[in-house]
């Protein structure tokens, strides 16, 4: 069974919440970008937690047959990006999330309610 991009985004959001990610948001950017369909954005309180969130998201999605195309930022764990094609997961430390403020940058996106 193939999951839709929205179902993958919701699955990723559940996976990051399993590791106590803060301020989890899903942005539907399908109609305003060719980059992907959804961003899942969340915050971890330390590099250790950010890494744990990323590892859990990767594992949970892999259990559903969804493998990442690439992962960036794992070594420093200030901002980890996991690319699943139609869905991109952004896991930030708090100061980095405030600085990059993807929610403002993609302000035209529709927020998907969890």
HELIX and SHEET records of a PDB file:
HELIX    1   1 UNK A    5  UNK A   18  1                                  14    
HELIX    2   2 UNK A   47  UNK A   63  1                                  17    
HELIX    3   3 UNK A   94  UNK A  100  1                                   7    
HELIX    4   4 UNK A  102  UNK A  105  1                                   4    
SHEET    1   A 6 UNK A  70  UNK A  72  0                                        
SHEET    2   A 6 UNK A  79  UNK A  83 -1                                        
SHEET    3   A 6 UNK A  87  UNK A  93 -1                                        
SHEET    4   A 6 UNK A  38  UNK A  44  1                                        
SHEET    5   A 6 UNK A  22  UNK A  28 -1                                        
SHEET    6   A 6 UNK A 110  UNK A 112 -1                                        
END                                                                             
